[in-house]
Amino acid sequence: MSLEEMKDLCVDEKCLRPETSEVGGILMTKLMSDNWDKIWNFQARPDDLLIATYVKSGTTWTQEIVDMIQNDGDSQKCQRASTFNRQPFIEWALPPLIKSGLDLANKMPSPRTLKTHLPVQMLPPSFWKENSKIIYVARNAKDCLVSYYHFSRMNKLMPDPGSWEEYVEMFKAGKVLWGSWYNHVKGWWDAKDRHRILYLFYEDMKEDPKREIQKILKFLEKDVSEDILNKIIHHTSFDMMRQNPMANYTSLPSSIMDHSISPFMRRGMPGDWKNYFTVAQNEAFEADYAQKMAGSSLTFRTEI
Ligand SMILES: Nc1ncnc2c1ncn2[C@@H]1O[C@H](COP(=O)(O)OS(=O)(=O)O)[C@@H](OP(=O)(O)O)[C@H]1O
């Protein structure tokens, strides 16, 4: 879709700050829940690669890394389209003028790379049946929350986040699109030993991108030269992606995503939560976190 076509789209009040409803206890936009039967019955293919994340956990970064790997480090090829057109976001549906993720995916020749934010129990069952490979990326809750809050302010296709104080409580209660962060990261963590899932952490990617890209290469059974590996690291750095219109979401009109409110590529840094949480908010968050994560072997770093 050209930028000119994009500019005419979705300025309709109905799709901005959308209505929400729940499916299986998970908050979704009404367009997604209306489309739920089609999403649930989505037909995965054995050679699909799915990038699954909770919102704001490093999805776009991982999408770019995977595309660079699949294109042998050719950054020009990775400029062929915006992230969301290269790798369909399967459950995302918008009014008819913009193609839904499902439509894009169904028309795409194999091998496909797809994106989802669905919690593990909501993943279309064909992914398990076809044994498709899945990369799951998790990010610590506090940085996720901060990123999600700013994203909801700038992206009019998300419900209004309200004030920072209100948003912190909504996030803790899981009353945000795609539901509870806590259940999401734990659910996928438990699934990783039963399926072909590579479970990565945003903080590890930031600490040592080379090491984490090598894990992805191994998982994809792909070998690249040191020169190509360095190209992938360079092209997918925060600074490069921030300037890349095919990865930074600036191809969407400002009536949808207003980067002057907060850019999509905002900070890209573990520990940014310290600039937002008050001491009291942090203490309350930690106490609630300990309860919600009790009994799980999953641990996160909140700074590196
Ligand atoms: N290359 C690279 N390096 C480090 N960090 C990066 C990179 N690319 C994206 N980001 C940061 O990831 C956050 C966006 O997350 P997602 O891509 O998962 O967003 S989305 O859920 O798909 O909308 C968002 O985080 P915040 O900056 O904390 O808001 C992006 O800045």
The ligand as a MOL file (V3000), in Angstrom:
LIG
                    3D

  0  0  0     0  0            999 V3000
M  V30 BEGIN CTAB
M  V30 COUNTS 31 33 0 0 0
M  V30 BEGIN ATOM
M  V30 1 N 16.5480 -2.1750 17.5800 0
M  V30 2 C 15.9750 -1.9650 18.7610 0
M  V30 3 N 16.7120 -1.9820 19.8900 0
M  V30 4 C 16.1510 -1.7600 21.1000 0
M  V30 5 N 14.8280 -1.4930 21.2820 0
M  V30 6 C 14.0570 -1.4620 20.1760 0
M  V30 7 C 14.5710 -1.6880 18.8810 0
M  V30 8 N 13.5480 -1.5800 17.9970 0
M  V30 9 C 12.4490 -1.2890 18.7110 0
M  V30 10 N 12.7510 -1.2130 20.0170 0
M  V30 11 C 11.8670 -0.8640 21.1320 0
M  V30 12 O 10.8900 -1.8720 21.3100 0
M  V30 13 C 9.6680 -1.2670 21.7680 0
M  V30 14 C 8.5710 -1.5460 20.7640 0
M  V30 15 O 8.1920 -2.8690 20.9660 0
M  V30 16 P 7.4340 -3.7280 19.8810 0
M  V30 17 O 8.1450 -3.6870 18.5930 0
M  V30 18 O 7.2080 -5.0550 20.5070 0
M  V30 19 O 6.0680 -2.9420 19.7450 0
M  V30 20 S 4.6950 -3.5290 19.1840 0
M  V30 21 O 4.0930 -4.3080 20.2790 0
M  V30 22 O 4.9600 -4.3650 18.0110 0
M  V30 23 O 3.8840 -2.3230 18.8720 0
M  V30 24 C 9.9630 0.2290 21.9170 0
M  V30 25 O 10.4510 0.3720 23.2490 0
M  V30 26 P 10.4740 1.7450 24.0480 0
M  V30 27 O 11.5290 2.5870 23.3970 0
M  V30 28 O 10.8610 1.3750 25.4430 0
M  V30 29 O 9.1030 2.3370 23.9720 0
M  V30 30 C 11.0600 0.3950 20.8840 0
M  V30 31 O 11.8480 1.5430 21.0470 0
M  V30 END ATOM
M  V30 BEGIN BOND
M  V30 1 1 1 2
M  V30 2 1 2 3
M  V30 3 2 2 7
M  V30 4 2 3 4
M  V30 5 1 4 5
M  V30 6 2 5 6
M  V30 7 1 6 7
M  V30 8 1 6 10
M  V30 9 1 7 8
M  V30 10 2 8 9
M  V30 11 1 9 10
M  V30 12 1 10 11
M  V30 13 1 11 12
M  V30 14 1 11 30
M  V30 15 1 12 13
M  V30 16 1 13 14
M  V30 17 1 13 24
M  V30 18 1 14 15
M  V30 19 1 15 16
M  V30 20 2 16 17
M  V30 21 1 16 18
M  V30 22 1 16 19
M  V30 23 1 19 20
M  V30 24 2 20 21
M  V30 25 2 20 22
M  V30 26 1 20 23
M  V30 27 1 24 25
M  V30 28 1 24 30
M  V30 29 1 25 26
M  V30 30 2 26 27
M  V30 31 1 26 28
M  V30 32 1 26 29
M  V30 33 1 30 31
M  V30 END BOND
M  V30 END CTAB
M  END
